[in-house]
Amino acid sequence: MKRACVLGVVLLAGCTAGTAYRAPELPIASAWRAAGGTMPAPTEWWRGFGDAALDALETRAGAANLDIAQALARVDQARGAARGAAAARYPGGDVGGYAARVTQTLDAGTGQLSRYVPSFPRSFGEEQIGGRLSWDLDFAGGIRRQQEAARAQLAGAEAGVAAARLAVSAELADSYLQWRGLTAEGAAARARVTALTRRQAIMAVRVRTGAAPREALDPGIVALAQAEAAAAALDAASEGQRARIAVLIGQSPSLAIAALAAPVTVTEAPDPALGLPADVLRRRPDVAAAEARLIAAHAGVGAALAEYYPKLSLSGMLGLDSTHLASLVSGDALAAQAVLGLRWRLFDFARIDAEVRAAHGREGEALAAYRAAVLRAAGDVETSFAALAAAHVRAAMMLRAGHAAADAAAIAARAYAAGGISRDALLAATETAAAADGQAAAARADEASAIVACYRALGS
């Protein structure tokens, strides 16, 4: 009885069941451990690499990638559901009519009268046309909460599009930069194979002339085989990245990609800048989608609570009904009806309690998922920037080693031209320089991938 009185008072007040959504506190620190500026990342961050081929591929992926197309289709679905939820708050109606011809049986009902009263018609027609109008008054706000949930689901779908675009652009940039690095590594590996092949030929001549024993060929055979295997592996990895790029731009992997035929240019991109943790994480699409799901679940609690209250509706009908088509448009055929409806699950509170408890459970799950998404995002940012710092160090060391090896090869070339060293010594220096070039190319590709990972972690 007490609950019924309270519900009646609330109903008269015309309130909305449930509470307004309030964003929970983000479980993150006020500053990053990693160093960085506070400028936001650019929207088209990949342009920082200064590579026209990458820019062209990113444009194609944005227009043709099928993961993005699926995400956009989900937005269309969510937008339709949101419009449907909004329409439920307003009156709805329909217009209809029919014309029927009825012949009654002589063995039941009023049709039996035709056996004894010849003038009583056994067959008759009926025509009807009219319109109906209905309106759920939504005093408890259940429909409004459902509309709120639908809007949140739409926001989540839109965040899904942003997440898909981010994932595709980052994966494409990473694939392209890896392909570019593998191309440079492959060129260095083939240069090393060439140097080793020539050195092996020189050693074979020495063995044939007796200047070196037969076993002197074995180390060269092993080194050449390993170099050829490494070159073949690099070619296969490069082809794998090319196929990956093709899929990302919505193209069959068996087709050639014009952008990949351009000369390989190596351009460094600036490091992304960090903003404040709360701003950065709320910008990430996956965090935004998780919060949208939380908002929808919170609104679902309000919709479940609205079932405690009575539901009032207004409906009406206005039309024409007659058994004779000729009199259908006369005043006597006019029919009208107005109804005030009441539906109250008065003796079903135990079931409603269960529904509310389930709604609270879904909200709790969504809240935990949101907090987990925030923590994962913060971890991604910290990890990616730490990895970028390490990649910078490794790339700098490999570049230094590459420059030193190149200098050594240049000195060896001058010494060989002056007759100071043998051709084999020159080829050894060339081989070392090629190996160092390959390691430097791999380090720079890893550095570029680390930059892409940072942008992805920032939700750019």
C-alpha positions as semicolon CSV with decimal commas, in nm:
position;residue;x (nm);y (nm);z (nm)
1;M;0,000;0,000;0,000
2;K;0,282;0,239;0,089
3;R;0,449;0,174;-0,245
4;A;0,124;0,235;-0,431
5;C;0,075;0,570;-0,253
6;V;0,427;0,680;-0,334
7;L;0,383;0,581;-0,695
8;G;0,060;0,773;-0,716
9;V;0,222;1,089;-0,583
10;V;0,510;1,058;-0,825
11;L;0,271;0,995;-1,113
12;L;0,076;1,308;-1,033
13;A;0,402;1,501;-1,026
14;G;0,470;1,383;-1,380
15;C;0,834;1,294;-1,319
16;T;1,063;1,079;-1,531
17;A;1,170;0,748;-1,381
18;G;1,541;0,710;-1,316
19;T;1,810;0,974;-1,281
20;A;1,999;1,190;-1,527
21;Y;2,332;1,047;-1,641
22;R;2,645;1,184;-1,476
23;A;2,982;1,091;-1,620
24;P;3,188;0,890;-1,370
25;E;3,532;1,002;-1,266
26;L;3,805;0,867;-1,492
27;P;4,039;0,628;-1,305
28;I;4,355;0,793;-1,435
29;A;4,636;1,016;-1,313
30;S;4,641;1,389;-1,374
31;A;4,958;1,369;-1,586
32;W;5,142;1,119;-1,804
33;R;5,462;0,948;-1,705
34;A;5,584;0,993;-2,062
35;A;5,706;1,334;-2,167
36;G;5,523;1,531;-2,433
37;G;5,361;1,858;-2,526
38;T;4,998;1,954;-2,482
39;M;4,900;2,023;-2,843
40;P;4,632;1,791;-2,981
41;A;4,725;1,555;-3,259
42;P;4,622;1,653;-3,614
43;T;4,327;1,473;-3,770
44;E;4,521;1,352;-4,075
45;W;4,833;1,276;-3,876
46;W;4,983;1,048;-4,144
47;R;5,060;1,356;-4,357
48;G;5,343;1,426;-4,115
49;F;5,543;1,153;-4,292
50;G;5,549;1,369;-4,604
51;D;5,479;1,074;-4,836
52;A;5,237;1,142;-5,122
53;A;5,188;0,769;-5,186
54;L;5,080;0,712;-4,825
55;D;4,842;1,009;-4,847
56;A;4,683;0,863;-5,162
57;L;4,642;0,521;-5,000
58;E;4,481;0,672;-4,690
59;T;4,231;0,858;-4,908
60;R;4,140;0,537;-5,092
61;A;4,103;0,343;-4,769
62;G;3,871;0,605;-4,621
63;A;3,641;0,569;-4,922
64;A;3,664;0,196;-4,998
65;N;3,756;0,004;-4,681
66;L;3,489;-0,253;-4,598
67;D;3,531;-0,236;-4,219
68;I;3,448;0,134;-4,239
69;A;3,153;0,055;-4,466
70;Q;3,017;-0,190;-4,207
71;A;3,056;0,068;-3,930
72;L;2,869;0,326;-4,140
73;A;2,588;0,075;-4,199
74;R;2,562;0,022;-3,823
75;V;2,523;0,398;-3,784
76;D;2,233;0,393;-4,030
77;Q;2,069;0,117;-3,826
78;A;2,120;0,304;-3,499
79;R;1,993;0,627;-3,652
80;G;1,676;0,451;-3,766
81;A;1,625;0,304;-3,418
82;A;1,675;0,648;-3,261
83;R;1,418;0,802;-3,491
84;G;1,176;0,523;-3,408
85;A;1,227;0,579;-3,035
86;A;1,166;0,952;-3,082
87;A;0,849;0,888;-3,282
88;A;0,707;0,675;-2,999
89;R;0,664;0,989;-2,787
90;Y;0,412;1,139;-3,029
91;P;0,062;1,037;-3,136
92;G;0,032;0,774;-3,402
93;G;-0,256;0,669;-3,618
94;D;-0,371;0,493;-3,928
95;V;-0,646;0,504;-4,183
96;G;-0,816;0,193;-4,316
97;G;-1,131;0,050;-4,455
98;Y;-1,286;-0,258;-4,604
99;A;-1,582;-0,383;-4,801
100;A;-1,720;-0,728;-4,724
101;R;-1,999;-0,956;-4,841
102;V;-2,128;-1,206;-4,581
103;T;-2,353;-1,510;-4,635
104;Q;-2,475;-1,666;-4,309
105;T;-2,529;-2,034;-4,251
106;L;-2,889;-2,159;-4,218
107;D;-2,789;-2,393;-3,936
108;A;-2,657;-2,145;-3,676
109;G;-2,697;-1,793;-3,545
110;T;-2,930;-1,541;-3,698
111;G;-2,902;-1,718;-4,033
112;Q;-3,156;-1,973;-3,911
113;L;-3,427;-1,705;-3,926
114;S;-3,409;-1,714;-4,305
115;R;-3,567;-2,064;-4,296
116;Y;-3,882;-1,928;-4,135
117;V;-3,889;-1,562;-4,239
118;P;-3,836;-1,545;-4,614
119;S;-3,789;-1,169;-4,604
120;F;-3,501;-1,193;-4,356
121;P;-3,181;-1,155;-4,558
122;R;-2,931;-1,435;-4,536
123;S;-2,664;-1,237;-4,719
124;F;-2,564;-0,878;-4,661
125;G;-2,275;-0,644;-4,726
126;E;-2,073;-0,424;-4,491
127;E;-1,850;-0,129;-4,575
128;Q;-1,631;0,065;-4,337
129;I;-1,378;0,346;-4,365
130;G;-1,219;0,545;-4,085
131;G;-0,913;0,653;-3,898
132;R;-0,767;0,568;-3,559
133;L;-0,542;0,779;-3,336
134;S;-0,351;0,668;-3,025
135;W;-0,107;0,840;-2,790
136;D;0,088;0,698;-2,498
137;L;0,107;0,990;-2,253
138;D;0,433;0,857;-2,100
139;F;0,381;1,014;-1,758
140;A;0,651;0,798;-1,601
141;G;0,903;0,875;-1,875
142;G;0,971;0,519;-1,986
143;I;0,955;0,614;-2,353
144;R;1,181;0,912;-2,290
145;R;1,437;0,684;-2,128
146;Q;1,415;0,447;-2,424
147;Q;1,474;0,743;-2,654
148;E;1,774;0,844;-2,444
149;A;1,912;0,491;-2,472
150;A;1,860;0,493;-2,849
151;R;2,045;0,824;-2,880
152;A;2,332;0,681;-2,678
153;Q;2,343;0,373;-2,900
154;L;2,359;0,603;-3,202
155;A;2,649;0,790;-3,042
156;G;2,818;0,457;-2,979
157;A;2,773;0,356;-3,343
158;E;2,921;0,688;-3,456
159;A;3,215;0,630;-3,222
160;G;3,246;0,289;-3,385
161;V;3,292;0,459;-3,721
162;A;3,565;0,679;-3,575
163;A;3,727;0,370;-3,422
164;A;3,712;0,187;-3,755
165;R;3,863;0,483;-3,940
166;L;4,139;0,511;-3,680
167;A;4,214;0,140;-3,692
168;V;4,222;0,134;-4,071
169;S;4,434;0,448;-4,109
170;A;4,682;0,328;-3,845
171;E;4,702;-0,024;-3,986
172;L;4,744;0,111;-4,338
173;A;5,017;0,354;-4,233
174;D;5,194;0,079;-4,041
175;S;5,169;-0,161;-4,337
176;Y;5,295;0,097;-4,582
177;L;5,583;0,205;-4,361
178;Q;5,674;-0,157;-4,294
179;W;5,661;-0,228;-4,668
180;R;5,884;0,070;-4,728
181;G;6,130;-0,051;-4,464
182;L;6,122;-0,406;-4,600
183;T;6,193;-0,270;-4,948
184;A;6,501;-0,092;-4,818
185;E;6,606;-0,398;-4,618
186;G;6,559;-0,617;-4,925
187;A;6,779;-0,390;-5,135
188;A;7,050;-0,404;-4,867
189;A;7,012;-0,783;-4,839
190;R;7,053;-0,828;-5,214
191;A;7,360;-0,602;-5,207
192;R;7,505;-0,822;-4,933
193;V;7,427;-1,137;-5,135
194;T;7,608;-0,983;-5,432
195;A;7,913;-0,901;-5,220
196;L;7,919;-1,247;-5,064
197;T;7,883;-1,413;-5,405
198;R;8,182;-1,221;-5,537
199;R;8,388;-1,298;-5,229
200;Q;8,301;-1,663;-5,267
201;A;8,411;-1,654;-5,628
202;I;8,745;-1,504;-5,523
203;M;8,786;-1,773;-5,256
204;A;8,708;-2,043;-5,514
205;V;8,986;-1,913;-5,736
206;R;9,227;-1,921;-5,442
207;V;9,128;-2,280;-5,362
208;R;9,177;-2,385;-5,727
209;T;9,523;-2,227;-5,737
210;G;9,621;-2,386;-5,407
211;A;9,648;-2,054;-5,226
212;A;9,383;-2,164;-4,975
213;P;9,264;-2,503;-4,850
214;R;8,930;-2,653;-4,960
215;E;8,768;-2,598;-4,619
216;A;8,815;-2,223;-4,662
217;L;8,506;-2,227;-4,890
218;D;8,271;-2,352;-4,616
219;P;8,227;-2,029;-4,410
220;G;8,144;-1,840;-4,729
221;I;7,893;-2,104;-4,835
222;V;7,717;-2,078;-4,497
223;A;7,716;-1,696;-4,499
224;L;7,587;-1,680;-4,858
225;A;7,309;-1,931;-4,789
226;Q;7,203;-1,737;-4,482
227;A;7,205;-1,409;-4,674
228;E;6,998;-1,554;-4,958
229;A;6,749;-1,699;-4,709
230;A;6,722;-1,362;-4,535
231;A;6,664;-1,186;-4,867
232;A;6,392;-1,435;-4,962
233;A;6,223;-1,386;-4,621
234;L;6,229;-1,010;-4,669
235;D;6,072;-1,044;-5,014
236;A;5,795;-1,263;-4,870
237;A;5,732;-1,018;-4,585
238;S;5,721;-0,731;-4,833
239;E;5,464;-0,917;-5,042
240;G;5,260;-0,986;-4,730
241;Q;5,250;-0,617;-4,645
242;R;5,153;-0,535;-5,005
243;A;4,861;-0,778;-4,982
244;R;4,763;-0,628;-4,646
245;I;4,761;-0,281;-4,801
246;A;4,543;-0,402;-5,089
247;V;4,279;-0,541;-4,853
248;L;4,275;-0,222;-4,648
249;I;4,201;-0,009;-4,955
250;G;3,926;-0,246;-5,068
251;Q;4,124;-0,404;-5,351
252;S;4,202;-0,764;-5,439
253;P;4,553;-0,862;-5,325
254;S;4,616;-1,012;-5,670
255;L;4,599;-0,668;-5,833
256;A;4,891;-0,428;-5,858
257;I;4,883;-0,113;-5,645
258;A;4,997;0,188;-5,843
259;A;5,106;0,383;-5,535
260;L;5,357;0,113;-5,442
261;A;5,537;0,149;-5,774
262;A;5,663;0,494;-5,674
263;P;6,027;0,532;-5,566
264;V;6,080;0,464;-5,198
265;T;6,154;0,780;-5,005
266;V;6,240;0,784;-4,638
267;T;6,098;1,080;-4,450
268;E;6,084;1,115;-4,075
269;A;5,761;1,225;-3,906
270;P;5,747;1,444;-3,597
271;D;5,661;1,281;-3,267
272;P;5,298;1,316;-3,162
273;A;5,231;1,548;-2,869
274;L;5,049;1,441;-2,557
275;G;4,758;1,633;-2,409
276;L;4,605;1,604;-2,064
277;P;4,507;1,243;-1,984
278;A;4,134;1,311;-1,942
279;D;4,113;1,502;-2,271
280;V;4,317;1,246;-2,462
281;L;4,124;0,944;-2,337
282;R;3,782;1,094;-2,395
283;R;3,894;1,159;-2,752
284;R;3,962;0,791;-2,812
285;P;3,673;0,631;-3,006
286;D;3,676;0,309;-2,805
287;V;3,641;0,505;-2,479
288;A;3,362;0,716;-2,632
289;A;3,183;0,400;-2,745
290;A;3,218;0,245;-2,399
291;E;3,071;0,557;-2,239
292;A;2,784;0,556;-2,491
293;R;2,704;0,198;-2,387
294;L;2,711;0,310;-2,023
295;I;2,468;0,594;-2,098
296;A;2,236;0,353;-2,278
297;A;2,249;0,109;-1,986
298;H;2,177;0,390;-1,739
299;A;1,875;0,496;-1,944
300;G;1,767;0,131;-1,948
301;V;1,744;0,143;-1,568
302;G;1,504;0,438;-1,596
303;A;1,296;0,254;-1,854
304;A;1,273;-0,048;-1,623
305;L;1,175;0,170;-1,324
306;A;0,898;0,326;-1,533
307;E;0,721;-0,011;-1,531
308;Y;0,630;0,048;-1,165
309;Y;0,396;0,329;-1,270
310;P;0,060;0,321;-1,444
311;K;0,056;0,388;-1,816
312;L;-0,209;0,616;-1,957
313;S;-0,301;0,642;-2,322
314;L;-0,549;0,831;-2,533
315;S;-0,707;0,677;-2,841
316;G;-0,988;0,764;-3,071
317;M;-1,166;0,648;-3,382
318;L;-1,374;0,835;-3,636
319;G;-1,525;0,664;-3,938
320;L;-1,819;0,550;-4,144
321;D;-1,980;0,206;-4,109
322;S;-2,279;0,076;-4,301
323;T;-2,425;-0,242;-4,445
324;H;-2,524;-0,055;-4,760
325;L;-2,270;0,112;-4,982
326;A;-2,520;0,379;-5,085
327;S;-2,567;0,500;-4,728
328;L;-2,195;0,483;-4,633
329;V;-2,148;0,858;-4,674
330;S;-2,466;0,955;-4,487
331;G;-2,475;1,101;-4,139
332;D;-2,636;0,787;-4,003
333;A;-2,321;0,587;-4,089
334;L;-2,095;0,806;-3,876
335;A;-1,919;0,618;-3,594
336;A;-1,691;0,771;-3,334
337;Q;-1,506;0,649;-3,027
338;A;-1,279;0,810;-2,765
339;V;-1,094;0,604;-2,504
340;L;-0,876;0,686;-2,206
341;G;-0,672;0,373;-2,143
342;L;-0,500;0,261;-1,823
343;R;-0,248;-0,019;-1,786
344;W;-0,079;-0,084;-1,456
345;R;0,122;-0,391;-1,367
346;L;-0,014;-0,361;-1,015
347;F;0,022;-0,727;-0,920
348;D;0,343;-0,785;-1,113
349;F;0,591;-0,594;-0,897
350;A;0,804;-0,902;-0,832
351;R;0,863;-0,942;-1,203
352;I;0,936;-0,569;-1,237
353;D;1,181;-0,596;-0,945
354;A;1,366;-0,864;-1,142
355;E;1,370;-0,648;-1,454
356;V;1,506;-0,350;-1,260
357;R;1,770;-0,566;-1,097
358;A;1,877;-0,696;-1,437
359;A;1,892;-0,338;-1,571
360;H;2,113;-0,235;-1,277
361;G;2,334;-0,534;-1,353
362;R;2,373;-0,426;-1,716
363;E;2,459;-0,075;-1,599
364;G;2,720;-0,211;-1,357
365;E;2,872;-0,422;-1,632
366;A;2,881;-0,120;-1,867
367;L;3,043;0,093;-1,595
368;A;3,313;-0,168;-1,536
369;A;3,369;-0,198;-1,912
370;Y;3,399;0,180;-1,941
371;R;3,654;0,200;-1,661
372;A;3,845;-0,092;-1,814
373;A;3,847;0,082;-2,153
374;V;3,987;0,395;-1,990
375;L;4,261;0,202;-1,812
376;R;4,351;0,008;-2,128
377;A;4,366;0,333;-2,322
378;A;4,593;0,492;-2,062
379;G;4,814;0,184;-2,073
380;D;4,828;0,203;-2,453
381;V;4,943;0,565;-2,438
382;E;5,210;0,505;-2,177
383;T;5,336;0,187;-2,347
384;S;5,342;0,334;-2,697
385;F;5,537;0,643;-2,593
386;A;5,786;0,433;-2,397
387;A;5,829;0,211;-2,703
388;L;5,877;0,519;-2,921
389;A;6,155;0,646;-2,695
390;A;6,330;0,310;-2,720
391;A;6,279;0,304;-3,099
392;H;6,441;0,647;-3,126
393;V;6,748;0,522;-2,941
394;R;6,777;0,204;-3,149
395;A;6,727;0,394;-3,477
396;A;6,993;0,648;-3,380
397;M;7,242;0,372;-3,294
398;M;7,172;0,179;-3,615
399;L;7,204;0,494;-3,824
400;R;7,534;0,573;-3,654
401;A;7,654;0,221;-3,727
402;G;7,537;0,253;-4,086
403;H;7,723;0,578;-4,136
404;A;8,038;0,427;-3,984
405;A;8,014;0,121;-4,210
406;A;7,956;0,342;-4,515
407;D;8,262;0,549;-4,424
408;A;8,464;0,231;-4,383
409;A;8,348;0,107;-4,724
410;A;8,443;0,439;-4,884
411;I;8,792;0,424;-4,728
412;A;8,827;0,064;-4,847
413;A;8,728;0,168;-5,200
414;R;8,999;0,437;-5,204
415;A;9,255;0,194;-5,063
416;Y;9,162;-0,066;-5,325
417;A;9,196;0,193;-5,602
418;A;9,543;0,279;-5,469
419;G;9,637;-0,088;-5,456
420;G;9,657;-0,093;-5,079
421;I;9,405;-0,374;-5,016
422;S;9,273;-0,674;-5,203
423;R;8,940;-0,698;-5,383
424;D;8,824;-0,944;-5,118
425;A;8,889;-0,686;-4,843
426;L;8,691;-0,431;-5,043
427;L;8,400;-0,673;-5,081
428;A;8,413;-0,751;-4,708
429;A;8,373;-0,381;-4,630
430;T;8,092;-0,355;-4,885
431;E;7,916;-0,653;-4,729
432;T;7,943;-0,501;-4,382
433;A;7,803;-0,171;-4,508
434;A;7,509;-0,350;-4,676
435;A;7,429;-0,539;-4,358
436;A;7,442;-0,215;-4,158
437;D;7,212;-0,046;-4,411
438;G;6,959;-0,325;-4,370
439;Q;6,967;-0,299;-3,992
440;A;6,929;0,080;-4,012
441;A;6,631;0,045;-4,250
442;A;6,464;-0,202;-4,011
443;A;6,526;0,032;-3,718
444;R;6,376;0,329;-3,903
445;A;6,072;0,122;-4,003
446;D;6,024;0,020;-3,640
447;E;6,060;0,385;-3,539
448;A;5,791;0,486;-3,789
449;S;5,562;0,207;-3,663
450;A;5,615;0,331;-3,307
451;I;5,503;0,677;-3,415
452;V;5,190;0,527;-3,574
453;A;5,121;0,333;-3,254
454;C;5,138;0,657;-3,055
455;Y;4,887;0,829;-3,281
456;R;4,659;0,528;-3,256
457;A;4,687;0,526;-2,878
458;L;4,595;0,894;-2,870
459;G;4,279;0,825;-3,071
460;S;4,374;1,067;-3,347
